[in-house]
Amino acid sequence: MWTSRIVTIAAVLGATAPYAAAQTVRIVSIGDSYASGEGSPDASTERRCGLGMLSWVCQVNPSWNANGGDPWAASDNECDRSSKAGPLQGGRQFASAHGALSVELRSIACSGAQVPDLIDHGQDAHGNMSAQLRMVKDRFGVKRIDALVVSIGGNDVGFGGAVQFCMAAPHCFEAPPFTGDYRVNFHGDVEGSVEARQRELRSRYDRLRGFIASELPNVVNVFITEYPDPVRDDHGDYCNAAPIDDPLVGISEPEARWTSEVAIRMLDDTVRDAADRFAGDGWHYVGNVSAPFHNHGYCAHDRWLNTVNDSRHVEGSVIGAVHPNPRGQEVYRDAIAGALETLIPPTVPHLLTRGVANAKNQRLAVGPKFITLSWEHPGAAFYQLAFRAAPFRPREAGREGPMNAPGGVLGDPPRMLRSDGHWSYVTRITDTTFRHDVTAQTLDYAVRACTPAACSAWSNVVNVSNVTPGPVAVHVVGVHGWDVKLDWTTPETRPDMLDRYQVAWRYHESAGGWTTDFASTNAYSQAVPAMAGYDYAVRPCTVFLCGQWSPRLTTWTLAPAAPDHLVRSGGELTWVDTSEREQQFQIAVARRLEPIGRMPVSRLPWGGATAVLAPMNATRASVPADDYSWIRACNDAGCSPWTGRTVAGPAYEVPPAPSWPPPPRPANLVGPAELPPDSPIL
């Protein structure tokens, strides 16, 4: 099955540099702590250990080095930005899988970020740092950014604080807010506050999309990631307690259930909704993050998220709690690397021309009201088809036009469709064939294969027409023994598009049984298989489509049979036709001239014979009562001998029969309208 949406592009959408093996693919990570790598610093150095209230405590000095010392990203330490972050690992994995590509990978994500921190201002906690997207704009200018990897929204809805609050406070739905390391600002109603903030997040995503579209049109794709579910144990059940030595030991099963089924689900649904709503702007939802954490939540023995104690151990604070540890970052890595694979454009499809089928046995087919295109390709997420009105180009090699394909280059995103060249587009086709419903048009076509993020270059351009020439009028040139020769007129409609003619023949009025052949000129000669009657029809064809069949024409190679039981009664001549074939009867009449002098009646001279043609297959004719009459049967194979009759009377001298060629073929020798089936020739 295929689905499609046809659009006509009125303006060029964006601009891009050529995408080739040597091109730099730029991947930039922005967002919050789940993007920065919070919970998984590059290194941790212990300092000054001592006995705390519950356990042996060591001060820890974490190292954050996401951008390798690049002065542009001097805020790595302030933002808890790690090279172990899932987005950066995913970018490196993508680069490793495509060694021919030059990949530039940067992170500007910052722990604690909300949507306004991306577009309006820097985070207050980090001094005078600019808004993240403004930093991206300053760094890259108009250079193409192939992938902007985003994790944002959790802090906007207060998710982290809500989870920590419920882990720490019994019956958190009923408890008032509290102060300390886990202070949340929900004004006494955790559930209601989260739901209200989810609604606000939708409008914040709208602002984020608008800023990227207007200020960073060089961003080709936005990959926005979902959040993990942190409240499952080793069996996938809801947590009913934190690890025994953890300060957040108080989480209950109802609180874990609410966290999973309300807070997390609403958050991820809002993220997915944004990706779906902005898909036309190149947004993509990166899933497969939450599901792998199903048996590895906060309370699991094999946990992929930090507990409070884990966070204190690796980065010396509780900020890394409920964030992925190195194993959890690998989940992000794999999900993001998989999403980045869509940046690799598929191979170029090949549009099929006449007489070629693809692996699915689909082929080019043309009818008076449609053109069905097919192409050869191993498979893609979907295809885009470009078409435009064009003159007919009668070229032999596959009927391909010049390679003036639609604008665009390898790696363009699907939304980037150019208006140059007057092209229109079918933007999404999920099969390797497409039926285009058009009436009497000649069109250029090209196709390209796409992932959700990138498309191949455009294919070969194929010129196709469903304009039909015709009709033609067919004539019998002659029948000579076993040979039949036909010719026909050149059609008045679009003779410039003619490629050949299709000739159909069969034994006269046999049920079906049409045999077809082709003629390159408007003449045809056939050595018939038997002496019999034959039906013929001809239609003109372009390289793609044939016109209407001519009226059926019948001819006979079997010699005509003389009339039988000829009777002359006064002015009427009757006979019997026993031939069982179509033939016409020709009658010649010779009139007696007036006597000359005393010439005997029996010697009266005859005037020249005149011809009378009886209707097809007639068995009677009116003739002058005193004249001499001859009759013979004729068809395309010739005429039978003359047979003469006169009225009773004096024994006149019989005049000589006329020496005439066969009469012209009568128009009514064209048979009924039954014609060969109107099947396509392609």
C-alpha positions in Angstrom: 0.0 0.0 0.0 1.0 3.5 -0.5 -0.1 6.8 0.9 0.6 10.2 -0.5 0.2 14.0 -0.2 0.6 16.2 -3.2 1.9 19.7 -2.8 3.0 22.4 -5.2 6.0 24.4 -3.9 5.8 28.1 -4.4 9.1 29.1 -2.9 12.5 27.6 -2.2 12.6 26.2 1.4 15.9 26.8 2.9 19.4 26.3 1.6 22.1 23.7 2.2 25.6 22.8 1.3 26.3 19.7 -0.8 26.1 16.5 1.3 28.9 14.1 0.2 31.3 11.7 1.8 33.7 14.6 2.6 31.1 16.8 4.1 31.2 17.7 7.8 28.2 16.3 9.6 27.5 18.6 12.5 25.7 17.2 15.6 25.0 19.5 18.5 23.5 18.4 21.9 21.5 20.9 23.9 19.1 20.8 26.8 19.0 19.7 30.4 20.9 17.3 32.7 19.7 14.2 30.8 21.6 15.7 27.8 24.6 17.0 29.7 25.5 13.7 31.3 24.7 14.6 34.9 25.4 11.6 37.1 28.2 10.3 34.9 31.2 12.7 35.2 34.3 12.1 33.1 36.3 11.4 36.2 35.9 11.5 40.0 38.7 12.3 42.5 38.1 11.6 46.2 39.3 14.1 48.7 39.2 14.1 52.5 37.2 11.1 53.7 35.6 10.9 57.2 32.8 9.4 59.1 29.4 10.9 58.4 26.1 10.5 60.2 25.2 7.2 58.5 28.3 6.0 56.7 31.9 6.7 55.7 31.8 9.9 53.6 34.3 11.2 51.1 34.4 14.5 49.4 34.5 14.1 45.7 35.9 16.3 43.0 34.2 15.4 39.6 35.7 16.3 36.3 33.5 17.5 33.4 35.1 17.6 30.0 32.4 17.2 27.3 34.0 19.3 24.6 37.7 18.5 25.1 38.8 21.8 26.4 37.3 23.9 23.6 37.3 27.5 24.9 33.8 28.0 23.3 32.5 25.4 25.8 34.4 26.6 28.9 31.2 26.1 30.9 31.5 22.3 30.9 32.2 22.4 34.7 29.5 24.8 35.5 26.9 22.8 33.5 28.0 19.3 34.6 28.7 18.5 31.0 30.3 15.1 30.5 31.8 13.3 27.5 30.0 10.2 28.8 26.6 11.8 28.1 24.4 9.6 26.0 24.0 12.2 23.1 27.8 12.6 22.8 28.4 8.8 23.0 25.6 8.3 20.4 27.3 10.8 18.1 30.7 9.1 18.4 29.1 5.7 17.7 27.5 7.2 14.6 30.8 8.6 13.5 32.6 5.3 14.1 30.0 3.5 12.0 30.5 5.9 9.1 34.2 6.5 8.9 34.1 8.2 5.5 32.1 11.1 7.1 33.7 13.9 9.0 31.6 14.4 12.1 31.8 17.5 14.3 30.2 16.8 17.7 29.5 19.4 20.3 27.4 19.7 23.5 26.1 22.8 25.1 23.5 21.1 27.3 23.4 22.3 30.9 22.1 20.7 34.0 18.9 22.3 35.3 18.0 23.9 32.0 14.4 24.7 31.0 13.1 25.8 27.6 13.6 29.6 28.3 17.2 28.8 29.1 17.6 27.6 25.5 16.1 30.7 23.8 15.8 33.7 26.1 18.6 33.8 28.6 21.3 31.8 30.3 20.7 30.0 33.6 20.9 32.2 36.6 23.0 29.7 38.5 25.7 29.8 35.8 26.6 33.5 35.7 26.4 35.3 32.4 26.1 32.3 30.2 24.1 33.0 27.1 21.0 31.1 26.1 22.0 27.7 24.6 20.6 28.2 21.1 22.1 31.7 20.9 25.5 30.2 21.7 24.9 27.7 18.9 24.1 30.5 16.5 27.2 32.4 17.5 29.4 29.4 17.1 28.1 28.0 13.8 26.5 30.9 12.0 24.8 29.7 8.9 26.7 26.4 8.7 24.5 23.4 8.3 23.7 21.6 11.6 22.5 18.2 10.6 21.2 17.1 14.0 20.2 19.2 17.0 19.8 16.6 19.8 17.5 17.9 22.5 16.5 16.8 26.0 14.2 19.4 27.5 11.0 19.6 29.5 11.7 17.7 32.6 12.7 20.8 34.6 9.9 22.8 33.1 7.4 20.5 34.7 9.4 20.0 37.9 9.7 16.3 37.3 13.0 15.8 39.1 11.9 17.6 42.2 8.5 15.8 42.2 10.2 12.4 42.0 12.7 13.2 44.8 9.9 14.7 46.9 7.8 11.5 46.6 10.8 9.3 47.3 11.6 11.3 50.5 8.2 12.2 51.9 5.6 9.6 52.8 2.2 10.1 51.2 3.7 12.8 49.0 0.4 13.7 47.4 -0.8 15.0 50.7 2.4 16.4 52.2 3.2 20.1 52.0 6.5 21.2 50.3 9.6 21.1 52.4 13.0 22.6 52.4 16.4 21.0 52.1 18.4 19.3 49.4 15.1 18.1 47.7 13.0 21.3 48.0 10.3 21.5 45.4 8.1 24.5 44.7 4.7 22.9 44.2 2.6 24.9 46.8 1.4 21.8 48.5 -0.1 20.0 45.4 2.4 17.8 43.7 0.0 16.1 41.3 -1.9 19.2 40.4 1.2 21.3 39.9 2.8 18.7 37.6 -0.3 18.5 35.4 -0.5 22.2 35.2 3.1 22.5 34.2 2.6 19.8 31.5 0.0 22.0 29.9 2.4 24.9 30.0 5.2 22.8 28.5 3.2 22.4 25.2 3.3 26.1 24.6 7.0 26.3 25.6 7.7 23.7 22.9 5.8 26.0 20.4 8.2 28.8 21.3 11.2 26.5 20.9 10.1 25.4 17.5 9.5 29.0 16.4 12.9 30.2 17.6 14.7 27.4 15.8 12.7 27.9 12.6 13.4 31.7 12.5 16.8 32.1 14.1 18.5 28.8 13.1 17.1 27.8 9.7 20.4 26.0 9.1 19.3 23.3 11.6 18.1 20.5 9.4 16.8 18.0 12.0 15.8 18.2 15.6 15.9 14.9 17.6 14.1 15.3 20.9 14.5 12.4 23.4 12.0 10.9 25.8 12.7 10.5 29.5 13.3 7.1 31.3 10.9 5.6 33.9 13.0 5.5 37.1 10.6 3.7 39.5 10.8 0.0 38.5 12.6 -2.8 40.3 14.5 -5.8 38.9 11.2 -7.5 38.0 9.6 -4.5 36.3 7.3 -3.9 39.3 6.8 -0.5 40.8 9.3 0.5 43.5 8.0 0.1 47.1 11.2 1.3 48.8 14.6 2.7 47.8 17.8 0.8 48.5 18.0 0.3 52.3 21.0 2.7 52.8 19.5 5.4 50.6 18.1 8.6 52.1 15.2 8.3 49.7 14.0 5.1 51.2 10.5 6.3 51.7 9.0 5.8 48.2 5.8 3.8 48.2 4.2 1.7 45.5 1.3 4.2 45.0 3.8 7.0 44.7 5.9 5.0 42.2 2.8 4.2 40.2 1.8 7.8 40.0 5.3 8.8 39.0 5.3 6.3 36.2 1.7 6.4 35.0 1.0 10.1 35.4 4.2 12.3 35.7 6.5 10.3 33.3 3.7 9.3 30.9 2.4 12.9 30.6 5.9 14.2 30.1 6.8 11.8 27.4 3.5 12.2 25.7 4.1 15.9 25.6 7.5 15.4 24.1 6.1 13.0 21.5 3.3 15.4 20.7 5.8 18.1 20.0 7.8 15.9 17.7 4.6 14.9 15.8 3.3 18.4 15.5 6.6 19.7 14.2 7.5 16.8 12.0 7.1 19.1 9.0 10.0 21.2 10.4 12.3 18.2 10.8 11.5 17.2 14.4 11.9 13.5 15.3 11.0 11.7 18.5 13.8 9.5 19.9 12.1 6.7 21.7 13.5 3.4 23.0 14.9 5.2 26.0 12.3 4.5 28.7 11.6 0.8 27.8 15.2 -0.5 28.5 15.0 0.9 32.1 11.9 -1.2 32.8 13.9 -3.7 35.0 16.7 -1.2 36.0 15.0 1.6 38.0 16.0 3.4 41.1 15.2 0.5 43.4 16.6 -2.3 41.3 19.8 -4.1 42.3 21.0 -3.8 38.7 20.0 -0.2 38.5 20.9 2.1 35.6 20.1 5.3 37.5 22.0 6.8 40.4 20.7 6.7 43.9 21.4 9.6 46.2 24.4 7.7 47.6 25.6 6.8 44.1 25.4 10.5 43.2 27.4 11.6 46.2 30.0 8.9 45.5 30.6 9.9 41.8 30.1 13.6 41.9 30.0 14.7 45.5 26.4 16.0 45.6 22.9 14.7 45.3 22.3 16.4 42.0 23.1 13.3 40.0 20.4 11.2 41.8 17.7 9.7 39.5 20.0 10.4 36.5 21.5 7.7 34.3 24.7 6.1 35.5 27.3 5.0 32.8 25.1 2.0 31.9 22.1 4.2 31.7 24.0 6.6 29.4 24.6 3.7 27.1 20.8 3.3 26.7 20.7 6.9 25.5 23.8 6.3 23.3 22.1 3.4 21.5 18.8 5.2 21.0 20.4 8.4 19.7 22.9 6.6 17.5 20.0 4.7 16.0 18.1 7.9 15.4 21.2 9.5 13.8 21.3 6.7 11.3 18.5 8.5 9.5 21.0 11.2 8.6 22.5 8.7 6.1 20.5 9.1 2.8 19.4 6.0 1.0 20.7 5.0 -2.4 19.2 6.7 -5.5 16.2 4.9 -7.0 15.9 4.3 -10.7 12.7 5.1 -12.4 11.6 2.4 -14.8 11.0 2.9 -18.5 9.0 0.8 -21.0 9.4 -3.0 -20.8 11.2 -3.1 -17.5 9.8 -4.4 -14.2 11.2 -4.1 -10.6 11.7 -6.8 -8.0 8.0 -6.6 -7.1 7.0 -7.0 -10.8 5.8 -3.5 -10.9 6.3 -1.6 -14.1 5.5 1.6 -16.0 1.9 1.6 -17.1 0.0 4.3 -18.9 -3.7 4.8 -19.6 -5.9 7.6 -21.0 -6.5 8.9 -17.4 -3.5 7.8 -15.5 0.3 7.2 -15.4 1.6 4.6 -13.1 5.3 5.1 -12.2 7.5 2.3 -10.7 11.1 2.3 -9.6 13.8 -0.1 -8.6 15.1 0.3 -5.1 16.0 -2.0 -2.2 13.7 -0.1 0.2 13.4 3.1 2.2 11.2 4.7 4.8 9.3 6.4 2.0 9.8 8.1 -1.4 9.1 11.4 -2.9 8.0 11.9 -6.5 8.6 15.1 -8.5 6.6 15.9 -11.7 6.1 18.8 -14.1 4.5 19.5 -17.4 7.0 19.0 -20.3 7.2 18.6 -24.0 7.2 15.1 -25.4 10.8 14.0 -26.1 10.8 11.0 -28.6 14.1 9.6 -27.6 15.0 5.9 -27.9 17.1 5.1 -24.9 14.4 4.5 -22.3 12.6 7.8 -23.1 14.7 9.6 -20.5 14.9 13.4 -20.7 17.9 15.4 -19.9 19.1 15.3 -16.3 17.5 18.5 -15.2 16.3 16.9 -12.0 14.5 19.0 -9.3 16.8 21.2 -7.2 18.3 19.8 -4.1 21.3 17.7 -3.1 22.1 14.4 -1.4 21.2 14.5 2.2 18.4 17.2 2.0 15.7 16.6 4.6 12.3 15.5 3.2 10.7 18.8 3.8 13.2 20.6 1.6 11.5 20.7 -1.8 12.6 23.2 -4.3 10.4 25.2 -6.6 13.0 25.8 -9.4 12.1 24.1 -12.6 8.3 24.3 -11.9 8.3 21.0 -10.2 5.4 19.8 -8.0 5.7 16.9 -5.5 4.1 13.9 -4.0 5.7 14.1 -0.6 5.2 10.6 0.9 4.9 7.3 -1.0 5.4 4.1 0.9 5.6 1.7 -2.0 7.9 1.5 -5.1 5.0 2.4 -7.4 2.6 5.3 -7.7 -0.5 5.9 -9.8 -0.8 9.5 -10.9 -4.3 10.3 -12.1 -3.9 12.7 -15.0 -5.7 13.3 -18.3 -3.8 13.8 -21.6 -0.6 15.2 -20.3 3.1 14.8 -21.0 5.2 15.0 -17.8 8.7 14.7 -16.5 9.1 12.6 -13.4 11.9 12.0 -10.9 11.9 10.1 -7.6 14.1 10.1 -4.5 14.3 7.8 -1.4 14.1 9.2 2.1 14.7 8.4 5.7 12.7 10.6 8.1 15.8 12.9 8.2 17.5 12.7 4.8 16.9 12.0 1.2 18.9 10.6 -1.7 19.7 12.6 -4.7 16.9 12.7 -7.4 16.8 9.8 -9.8 16.9 9.9 -13.6 14.3 12.1 -15.2 11.8 10.2 -17.3 9.5 11.8 -19.8 6.1 10.1 -19.9 2.9 10.9 -21.9 -0.6 9.6 -21.8 -1.6 11.7 -24.9 -3.0 9.4 -27.5 -2.8 9.9 -31.3 -5.5 8.9 -33.8 -7.6 7.5 -35.1 -6.7 6.0 -38.5 -8.8 4.8 -41.4 -7.7 1.4 -42.8 -7.8 0.3 -46.5 -7.2 -3.0 -48.3 -4.5 -2.4 -50.9 -4.9 -5.8 -52.4 -5.2 -9.5 -51.9 -2.9 -11.7 -54.1 -3.2 -15.4 -53.4 -2.0 -15.9 -49.8 -0.9 -12.3 -49.3 -3.0 -9.4 -47.9 -1.8 -5.9 -48.0 -3.2 -3.0 -46.0 -2.5 0.6 -45.5 -4.1 3.4 -43.4 -4.1 7.1 -43.0 -1.7 9.0 -40.7 -3.6 10.3 -37.6 -4.3 14.0 -37.6 -3.9 14.2 -33.8 -0.3 14.4 -32.6 1.4 12.6 -35.4 4.7 13.9 -33.9 4.3 11.5 -31.0 3.9 8.3 -33.2 6.2 5.5 -32.4 4.5 2.6 -34.3 1.1 1.1 -35.2 -0.5 -2.0 -33.7 -2.3 -4.3 -36.1 -4.8 -6.9 -34.9 -6.2 -9.7 -37.0 -8.3 -12.9 -36.6 -10.3 -15.3 -38.7 -13.6 -13.6 -39.7 -16.0 -13.3 -36.8 -14.2 -15.9 -34.7 -15.0 -15.5 -31.0 -12.0 -13.5 -29.7 -8.8 -15.0 -31.0 -7.2 -11.7 -32.0 -3.5 -11.8 -32.9 -1.5 -8.6 -32.8 1.6 -7.4 -34.6 3.3 -4.0 -35.0 4.1 -1.9 -38.1 6.7 0.9 -38.2 5.0 2.6 -41.1 1.3 3.0 -42.1 1.4 -0.1 -44.3 1.2 -3.8 -43.4 1.6 -7.0 -45.5 0.6 -10.4 -44.2 1.1 -13.9 -45.6 -2.2 -15.4 -44.3 -2.2 -19.0 -42.9 -5.2 -20.1 -44.9 -7.5 -19.1 -47.7 -10.3 -17.6 -45.7 -11.9 -14.4 -44.4 -10.0 -12.1 -42.0 -10.9 -9.3 -39.7 -8.4 -6.4 -39.3 -8.1 -3.4 -37.0 -5.3 -0.9 -36.6 -4.5 1.7 -33.9 -1.7 4.3 -33.7 0.7 4.1 -30.7 3.1 6.4 -29.0 6.0 4.8 -27.0 3.7 4.7 -24.0 0.1 4.3 -25.1 -2.1 3.3 -28.1 -5.1 5.2 -29.4 -8.5 3.9 -30.4 -8.8 0.9 -32.7 -10.0 1.7 -36.2 -13.4 0.2 -37.3 -13.1 -3.5 -38.0 -12.3 -4.3 -41.7 -13.0 -7.7 -43.2 -11.3 -9.1 -46.3 -11.3 -12.4 -48.1 -8.5 -14.4 -49.6 -10.9 -17.1 -50.7 -12.1 -16.5 -54.3 -15.7 -15.4 -54.7 -18.4 -17.9 -55.6 -20.6 -17.3 -58.7 -24.3 -16.8 -58.0 -26.5 -19.8 -58.3 -30.1 -20.3 -59.6 -30.0 -17.2 -61.7 -33.5 -16.2 -62.9 -34.6 -13.4 -65.1 -38.2 -12.4 -64.9 -39.1 -9.2 -66.8 -37.2 -6.4 -65.1 -36.1 -8.5 -62.1 -33.0 -10.6 -61.8 -32.8 -13.0 -58.8 -30.1 -15.4 -57.7 -29.0 -17.5 -54.7 -25.7 -16.9 -52.9 -24.4 -20.2 -51.4 -20.9 -18.9 -50.7 -21.2 -18.2 -46.9 -18.7 -15.4 -47.3 -19.0 -11.7 -47.7 -19.1 -10.8 -51.4 -20.8 -8.2 -53.6 -22.6 -8.8 -56.8 -21.8 -6.7 -59.9 -24.4 -6.5 -62.7 -23.6 -5.3 -66.2 -26.4 -4.3 -68.6 -26.2 -3.9 -72.4 -29.0 -2.1 -74.1 -30.2 -3.0 -77.7 -29.6 -0.1 -80.2 -32.1 1.1 -82.8 -32.0 -0.8 -86.2 -29.8 0.5 -88.9 -31.4 0.3 -92.4 -32.8 -3.2 -93.1 -30.5 -5.0 -90.5 -32.2 -8.2 -89.2 -33.5 -8.1 -85.7 -31.1 -10.8 -84.6 -28.2 -8.6 -85.8 -29.1 -5.4 -84.0 -26.0 -4.0 -82.4 -25.5 -3.7 -78.6 -24.6 -0.5 -76.9 -21.7 -0.4 -74.3 -22.4 -2.2 -71.0 -23.2 -0.2 -67.9 -22.6 -1.4 -64.3 -25.0 -1.9 -61.5 -23.7 -2.8 -58.0 -26.1 -4.7 -55.9 -26.0 -4.1 -52.1 -23.7 -6.4 -50.1 -25.0 -10.0 -50.0 -28.1 -9.0 -52.0 -30.1 -11.8 -53.9 -32.1 -9.6 -56.3 -31.7 -6.6 -58.6 -33.9 -4.6 -61.0 -32.8 -4.4 -64.6 -34.3 -3.0 -67.9 -36.8 -5.6 -69.2 -35.4 -5.8 -72.8 -31.7 -5.5 -72.0 -29.1 -8.2 -71.7 -27.7 -8.7 -68.2 -24.6 -10.2 -66.8 -23.8 -10.9 -63.1 -20.7 -11.9 -61.2 -19.6 -12.1 -57.5 -16.6 -10.0 -56.3 -14.5 -9.7 -53.1 -11.0 -8.5 -52.3 -9.6 -11.7 -53.9 -11.2 -10.9 -57.3 -14.4 -11.7 -59.2 -16.0 -14.8 -60.5 -16.7 -15.2 -64.3 -19.7 -13.4 -65.7 -23.0 -15.2 -66.1 -25.5 -13.8 -68.6 -29.3 -13.8 -68.8 -32.0 -12.2 -71.1 -35.7 -12.2 -71.4 -37.6 -14.7 -73.6 -37.9 -13.5 -77.2 -36.0 -13.5 -80.4 -32.8 -15.3 -80.5 -30.6 -12.3 -80.2 -26.9 -12.5 -80.7 -25.2 -12.6 -77.3 -23.0 -9.6 -76.8 -19.5 -10.0 -75.3 -19.2 -9.6 -71.6 -17.4 -6.5 -70.4 -13.7 -6.6 -69.4 -13.7 -4.7 -66.2 -11.5 -4.8 -63.2 -13.1 -5.6 -59.9 -15.3 -2.9 -58.5 -14.1 -0.5 -55.8 -14.4 -1.9 -52.3 -17.8 -0.9 -50.9 -17.9 1.1 -47.7 -20.3 -1.4 -46.1 -17.8 -4.1 -46.2 -16.6 -2.8 -42.9 -17.8 -5.2 -40.3 -19.5 -4.7 -36.9 -17.9 -2.7 -34.1 -16.4 -5.7 -32.3 -12.7 -4.9 -31.9 -9.6 -6.3 -30.2 -9.4 -5.8 -26.4 -8.1 -2.3 -25.4 -5.2 -3.7 -23.5 -2.0 -1.6 -23.0 1.1 -2.4 -25.0 3.5 -1.7 -22.2 
